Amino acid sequence: MTKKKEKYFIDLFAGCGGISLGMEQEGFKPILVNELNEDALNTYLINRPEYPWLNEFNINDVKDLTQRRNKKTNIQKTLIKKLEKKFNISFKNGDLDILIGGPPCQGYSGIGHRRNYGVDKIKIPANKLYEDMAQLIIDFQPKIFLFENVRGLTNSRWTKDGEKGEIWKDVKDTFSGNKRKFSKLKNYTTQNKLLFAKNYGVPQNRPRIFIVGIRNDIHKKIDGEFNFFPDPIEQRPPNIEDILGDLIDKNFIPGKGGETKFYPSKPKNEIQIELRTKKDGSIFKKNDPLLEQLHSKNSEKVWKKWEYIIEKKGVVSDDDKDPRMYKTKKFSQRLLKKRWGNTEPNITVTGQPEDYIHFAQPRSITVREWARLQTFPDWYKFTGPRTTGGIRRAGNPRAGIFDRELPKYTQIGNAVPVKLAREFAKKFKDVLSSV
């Protein structure tokens, strides 16, 4: 009986590890992770003690892998040798199964655009990191690669006077090998598609653009026309009440803050059981320790406003007793609906918890609830500060400040939803198994 060959992947710009977790759930193993932010990288590593090699095989700055240096400091050359020896593979021979990456997207998203202080995107260094990913696809020769980014990328301009969609054209030309510098990527057949997380069991709309490339020697073995993307699942996305209802603490006091340290109830439905399932298959029970359910303190004016918004089911009109007091001044803030009813999810989790008001209690959403909306299981831990603001969260490109902090909420908001990532993993597993 021959030993089953392991399936390996590399995750670039990995963040806190949402897409990796979906891949792991289908049996793929990470062998190298890249993430610039220390808190996000620590989150990634702390949740993967079963892969101890990641403590050695991790890189902060992707350019340490792509920029050729002299022989004494060539990190890539040294790392490749170590990886090949550790996992008994050859990148030159195309043994790596998958390479995935979602380069930083703040410069392309609508919110990110507002935070660019009028600086042209072409002047923001992070907006060209997709080229580093392309170079590493050439270097590592994976059988399949996956590129992910925000929908805003497809309409973005390099400069104010540029052509709409010119960045997206550059990205597509890069990954399809149409740019001379990356012509070796013609060795891949690519498809791109806009997907909505709500079609894959995620309680969000969350549109994202993807490019999948399959190496030509693999692709030619696939019979007929083939869709590189996972098909939508038949199951409707869970209602907010169904995904968060078991975390409601009846002892919560509006405005006071505090922490719910233990599960206040047993799981009440399938999605709650799934999210409360530990790595060993057991389930968090009532009164078991609960992570990241810390409530923010709020003034009476704020929580009274939220209480009124809940009472009015999120709609405060000019006919109400004092619309100036009860209408929120935050343009994106709204009440989470208990149930979707005949509609589809219309929310997208970002890095700002104040975007949404809890459906049943006058408060913002906790880190654990935020993670559940991204379909992270409850055992998944997050490191770093809970939140931050101002220049620390947004940077200031006009002043040459490009670094952004990634507190827990932002790490979660930046992630690919785990359920969507798992559907990609299933698709890729089928491709690799069939050839």
Phi, psi and omega in degrees: 000121181278147179288134180296132181288132177290152176250123188246150174218160174243136181243116178260147182051049195287341184059220182274356170104025180297311182290325176298317183298319177299321178294318181296324180297341177254016171096359176281147182242131177284135178245343178208134179233141176237128174201125185288320184281128185296319181296316179295318178296319178297320175302313180303311187287321185294337181269003185230053179296340179286350176242071186298336180296340181293339176292338175261319186264066173222146184229130176286299186265117182301334182289344172295337179267331188260333181274120182287124178243179181293167189302328183289334184238019181282092184298319183299313182300315180295316183293318179301316179300316181294318180296315181297321179289316183298317188253006177054050180229167175230118178293323180300324179275001175079032183281339181292134183281308188218143169235128182236155179191139173232085181306150182313137189245002186302328181287347182253333185286162179299315180293317179300323180298320180293336182267006182272001174054034177077008180277132179301142184298330182295341181268357180263113188307320185296338183287355178249009184292344176298333178291327176294320177297317179300318180297322181286334172296318177297318184288318186266344175050053178293157175294324181223143169232154180227122175250137182226143176197178182283157180299328182302338178302325186290343181248359191284150176249149175290324179227167181303325182266006183286177182273136179302129178087006185291329178293316180299321177298317178299318180297311181297318179297325179295308186284343177267358177083013181281347174268135186306318182299332184242030185298336179294346177284357170294349176287001179238146169261127186242152169224149176232153184199144173270122180244152178245125185301331182299339181276003184230031175082015181257134183280049178213158171284300171042074175287137178217146179262138182230147168237128174245132174241132176243127182301140190300325180292335176277315185298324184291344179275352180272126183284135172068190178289143187219128177274121184286352190250150179293141176287146176303146178274156183286329184293132177291152177297146182294149173290153179301317179300322182288327184273336183243350190301328183284354180263358181290124181260116181292344178270003178299132178247118183308133175083338188283334185082215181096176186229138171267104189269349181225150179301123183282349180205171175278162178295144189246352181203179185297317184293323177293321176298316180299315182288335180267004179279126180280173179300328182276002177094347176283167186240137175299124182263172173303136180077001170289156179302138181241128182267144167065030178254057180263129182263137179284149173281145178219151176291160179300323180300318182290310184288332174296320177298314181295323178299319179292321178296321176296316180301320181273009179056035173089356182245110177247115185260172178292347180274352181288166192300326176205079184301332180293327180281323189262343175282136179283143178274349182278122190299330186259357186281132178205167181278134173288131178285139177300311184226148182284336182063228180273000182263176176252161176306135181236019182251158172222117179294129179248210178258013187236105184296337181287359178294332187230147176255136180303145186291338186233342182232143183285080183199168173276179184272139180282168177301316181296318178295320177303315180295321179296323178296339175262009178061030168285137175291160185292340179285347185287125183261155178232139182247160181100182178291156179295311182207171177205186183199181177060219184297329182296326180270325188258339187071181176209087183303329181297327179267006180078017179261102184256342181289141177232137174288151178236080175292176187303313181300319182289320176305313182293315182297331180280345189286156166283130179305136186300319181297320177294316178300322181294325178295322174298317181299319178298317180298313182294323179297320178297318179299310184294325180289325185286339183250000000 
